[in-house]
Amino acid sequence: MPAHGVRRAFGSVRWLAAPALALLVLFNLLPSALQLVFAFTDWNSFRPEVRFTGLDNLQYLLDDGSLVRGVRVSLTFAILVAVIQNGVGLLLALALERTTRINSVFRTIFFLPVLVSAIAVGYTFRGLLDGDGVVNGMLGMLTGSAIDQAWLGDKNLAIVLVALIHSWKWVGLTMLIYIAGLNGIPEDYKEAARVEGASGLQTFRRITMPLLAPAITVNVVLTIVGGLTTFDIIFATTRGGPARSTEVLNMFIFGQYGSGYFGYATALSLVLFLIICAISLPLLALLRRREVSL
Amino acid sequence: MSQHGRRRALSVTKYVVLTVVAVVLVIGPFWVVLVNSWKTFGEASRMGLGLPTEWAIVENYVEVFQKASVPDGLRNSLVVTITAIVALILLGAGAAWVFARSTRRLDRAAYYLVVLGIFIPPAVVTTIAMLRTVGLYGGHPGLIVFYIGAFLPLTIFLMTGFVRSIPVELEDAARIDGCGHLGVFVRIILPLLRPIIATSVVLLMILIWNEFFWAFFTLKGTANNTLPLGLYYVQSQALYQTRWNLVFTHIVLVSAPLLFVYVLAQRRIMSGLTGGALKG
C-alpha cells in the first residue's frame, strides 16, 4: 500500500482519541472554561437560581483585601518554593550526577519524601516543630538551655517554614529531573572544554548551564505551579494562620466553597487559573521554540 | 597535596556532607515517625528519638486499624488508584497514537492544548458542579473521572513523545500483513510502549495514591474515604489531637504501601524517571 493510502486510512482510527478527548473536555477543559461564566455570578448554596452580578465578586474580594492578600501569599510561597527547590535540587543533582552505587543510595533517600502523602508530611512537621517537639529538644541540647519556640505560630516565620516543608517533600523530584537533564549532556562537550583548558566553573557556566536550560525551564514551571496550587501541607500545618499569614489562594477557595459561596470561590479560582496561565504559557512557548531549534 | 589527593579529599568531604544532610534532614523525620509509632501515649508526646522503654506497637496498630477503618481506606484507595490508572493508560495510549501520527493541523492544535493542560490545575468548584450535573458527585466514580480529566494531559504528553520514536514502518508492515487498525494498536503499539507505560504508572501512582485536595472536595461519606482522608479525620478528632503515637502509626500505615512498591521496583522507577522525564 502506498504511504498516502496508509495515511488516509489512518484518518479512520482517529476515534481512538475520542474517549480521552471526551473525558478531557467534560471534566477538565469545560469546567475551566465555565469559570469564566460562574466567577461573575452570585452562585451559592443557599438559593437555587444563579444570577449574573458582573464584577461584584471581584469588587467585594478586592475591597475586603482578601484577594490581594491571597495573591500575595500565594506568590510569596511559590517564589520561595521555586528558589529553595531549584537551588537544593540542582546542587543535589550535580553532587549525584554519576550513576554509581553510592549515588543511587543517596538519590533513593532524597526521593523518599516524594512518596509520602503531603498531609502526613504536614502533620509530621507540625509535631517536629511543636513547642515541645523534636526540633526544640535538639536545639535545647545544643545550646544547653530549654527552648519552647512555637515555630509555626510565628507570623513572620510561618510562610518560610511551610515553604521549606513543601520543598522537603518535592525536592527529590526536582533533583531527578536535573539528573536526567545532566545525563543528557554528551560527555564529549565537557571533555572538549576541559581539553581547551576551561576551568570547572567555566565549563559549568558555558557548557552545562546552557544545555541544562530545558530541565531548568521545566523545573521552574513545575515548582512555581506546584507552589501556587499547594493546599495539603498548609492545611495540615497552619491552616492559613497565624494571622492569615499562610492563607494561600487554595486555602481561601476551600473556605469560600465550604461556606457555600461558590461564586466567590470560582472568582478566586479564576484568578489562580489566570496567574498560572500567565506564567506557564510564555515558558511553554519558550520550551517549544527551543525544541524546534534543537 | 597532589591533585589526585585533593580530588579525593573533595570527594570524601562531599559524601560526608551528603550523609549528614541525608541522616539529619531526611532519615531523621522518618525515624521520629516510626519510633514514636511504637511508643505509648505518654512517651510519644515527648517525641524522643530513642527506642521506646515500653513498647506499644501492637496496641497502637490494632487501635488505628479499628478506629480509623484502615482496611476500608486501603480498599478505597486501591479501587480509585487502580481504576484511574488503567483508564488513563488505555485512553492516553489511544490518544497518543493519534496525536503522534496525525499530520492534520487540527490535531496538532488539540495536542498543544492538551500539553498546556499539564501545567493548569483543574478548576475544583466548576468540576464538582459538572460531576453533580452528570450524577457522579460524591462517590468513587466521580473522583476517578476527576483524576482522569486532571492527569490525561501528562499521560498523553509522555506517551506521544514515545510513539514518535517508534518507526512508522513497523505499523505499515503490519498493515500490509493484514492487520486492522485496532490490531496494529493492540499488537504493535501497546507492547512497544511498555517502558513509557511503566514510567507513567509510577508517576500516576505517586500523584493519585496520596491525593488529598480533590478527594476532600469530591467524596461524601466516611465509608468512601481514601487513606489520606482517613488520616485527616483521625487527626482532626480532638481525641487524637495530642495522641502522636496514633497519628504517627496512621502515617506509617498510609505511607507503607507506596514505599513498599518503591523498594520492590526501585531500580526500574529510578531509571524510568531519570531516562524518560525529559524526552518527547
Contacts between the chains, C-beta under 8 A, distances in Angstrom:
chain1	res1	chain2	res2	distance
A	1	B	172	7.3
A	1	B	175	6.6
A	1	B	176	6.2
A	3	B	172	7.6
A	6	B	171	7.8
A	6	B	172	5.5
A	6	B	175	6.3
A	7	B	103	7.2
A	9	B	175	7.6
A	9	B	181	7.4
A	10	B	101	6.0
A	10	B	102	7.3
A	10	B	181	7.5
A	12	B	181	6.8
A	13	B	97	7.8
A	13	B	98	6.9
A	13	B	181	4.1
A	13	B	182	7.7
A	13	B	185	7.4
A	14	B	98	5.4
A	14	B	102	7.0
A	14	B	107	7.6
A	16	B	94	3.8
A	16	B	95	7.1
A	16	B	97	6.2
A	16	B	98	5.5
A	16	B	181	7.9
A	16	B	185	6.6
A	17	B	94	5.9
A	17	B	95	4.1
A	17	B	97	7.8
A	17	B	98	3.9
A	17	B	99	6.9
A	19	B	91	5.3
A	19	B	94	6.9
A	20	B	91	4.0
A	20	B	92	6.3
A	20	B	94	6.2
A	20	B	95	3.9
A	20	B	152	5.7
A	20	B	156	6.8
A	21	B	95	6.6
A	21	B	110	7.2
A	23	B	91	6.9
A	23	B	145	6.4
A	23	B	148	5.2
A	23	B	149	5.7
A	23	B	152	6.8
A	24	B	114	6.9
A	24	B	117	7.2
A	24	B	149	5.9
A	24	B	152	5.0
A	24	B	153	7.4
A	26	B	130	6.7
A	26	B	134	7.6
A	26	B	145	7.8
A	26	B	149	7.1
A	27	B	122	7.8
A	27	B	127	6.1
A	27	B	130	6.3
A	27	B	131	7.6
A	27	B	145	5.2
A	27	B	146	6.1
A	27	B	148	6.8
A	27	B	149	3.1
A	27	B	150	7.8
A	28	B	117	6.2
A	28	B	122	5.8
A	28	B	127	7.6
A	28	B	149	3.8
A	28	B	150	6.4
A	28	B	152	7.2
A	28	B	153	7.7
A	29	B	113	7.6
A	29	B	117	7.4
A	30	B	130	6.7
A	31	B	122	6.8
A	31	B	123	4.7
A	31	B	126	3.9
A	31	B	127	4.1
A	31	B	129	7.4
A	31	B	130	5.1
A	32	B	120	6.8
A	32	B	122	7.2
A	32	B	123	4.8
A	32	B	126	7.3
A	34	B	123	7.3
A	34	B	126	4.4
A	34	B	129	7.4
A	34	B	130	7.6
A	35	B	123	5.0
A	35	B	125	7.8
A	35	B	126	5.4
A	38	B	125	7.4
A	38	B	126	6.0
A	38	B	129	7.6
A	95	B	14	5.9
A	95	B	18	6.2
A	96	B	18	7.9
A	102	B	15	7.0
A	104	B	267	8.0
A	104	B	270	6.9
A	106	B	18	5.6
A	106	B	22	6.3
A	107	B	270	6.4
A	108	B	266	6.3
A	108	B	270	7.2
A	109	B	22	4.8
A	109	B	26	5.4
A	109	B	27	6.8
A	110	B	22	6.9
A	110	B	26	6.3
A	111	B	270	7.6
A	112	B	26	6.4
A	112	B	30	7.0
A	112	B	259	7.3
A	112	B	262	7.9
A	113	B	26	6.6
A	114	B	206	6.3
A	115	B	206	6.2
A	115	B	210	7.9
A	115	B	255	7.1
A	115	B	258	4.7
A	115	B	259	5.8
A	115	B	262	5.6
A	116	B	210	7.3
A	116	B	251	7.8
A	116	B	255	4.9
A	116	B	258	7.7
A	116	B	259	7.8
A	117	B	209	7.7
A	117	B	210	3.7
A	117	B	212	6.8
A	117	B	227	7.5
A	117	B	228	4.8
A	117	B	231	7.0
A	117	B	254	5.6
A	117	B	255	6.7
A	118	B	210	6.4
A	118	B	212	6.5
A	119	B	210	7.7
A	119	B	212	5.1
A	119	B	228	5.0
A	119	B	231	5.6
A	119	B	232	5.9
A	120	B	228	7.5
A	120	B	231	6.2
A	120	B	251	4.3
A	120	B	254	5.6
A	120	B	255	6.0
A	123	B	231	7.4
A	123	B	235	5.8
A	123	B	247	5.9
A	123	B	251	6.6
A	124	B	29	5.8
A	124	B	32	7.3
A	124	B	33	5.5
A	124	B	248	7.7
A	124	B	251	6.4
A	125	B	29	7.3
A	127	B	32	7.5
A	127	B	47	6.3
A	127	B	244	5.6
A	127	B	247	7.5
A	127	B	248	7.7
A	128	B	29	6.4
A	128	B	32	6.4
A	128	B	47	7.7
A	130	B	47	7.6
A	132	B	45	7.8
A	132	B	46	7.2
A	132	B	47	7.4
A	133	B	47	5.8
A	134	B	32	5.6
A	134	B	47	5.2
A	134	B	48	8.0
A	134	B	49	6.9
A	137	B	47	7.2
A	137	B	48	7.5
A	168	B	25	7.3
A	176	B	270	7.7
A	176	B	273	5.1
A	176	B	274	5.6
A	176	B	277	6.8
A	177	B	277	5.3
A	177	B	278	6.9
A	179	B	274	5.3
A	180	B	273	7.4
A	180	B	274	4.5
A	180	B	275	6.8
A	180	B	276	8.0
A	180	B	277	4.6
A	180	B	278	5.2
A	181	B	278	6.1
A	183	B	274	6.6
A	184	B	278	6.6
A	214	B	278	6.3
A	215	B	278	6.2
A	218	B	278	6.9
A	221	B	119	6.0
A	222	B	119	7.9
A	225	B	119	5.3
A	225	B	121	7.3
A	229	B	121	4.6
A	231	B	212	7.5
A	231	B	213	4.5
A	232	B	212	4.8
A	232	B	213	6.1
A	232	B	228	8.0
A	235	B	212	7.9
A	236	B	232	7.8
A	236	B	235	7.8
A	250	B	213	7.1
A	253	B	124	6.9
A	253	B	125	7.3
A	254	B	217	7.9
A	257	B	124	7.4
A	257	B	125	5.8
A	257	B	217	7.3
A	262	B	125	5.6
A	262	B	129	7.6
A	265	B	124	8.0
A	265	B	125	4.8
A	266	B	123	7.6
A	266	B	125	4.9
A	266	B	126	6.3
A	269	B	123	5.4
A	269	B	124	6.5
A	269	B	125	5.8
A	269	B	126	7.7
A	270	B	123	7.9
A	272	B	121	7.4
A	273	B	120	6.8
A	273	B	121	7.6
A	273	B	123	6.5
A	276	B	119	6.6
A	276	B	120	5.9
A	276	B	121	6.7
A	277	B	120	6.7
A	280	B	116	7.3
A	280	B	119	3.9
A	280	B	120	7.1
A	281	B	116	7.3
A	284	B	115	7.3
A	284	B	116	6.5
A	284	B	119	6.9
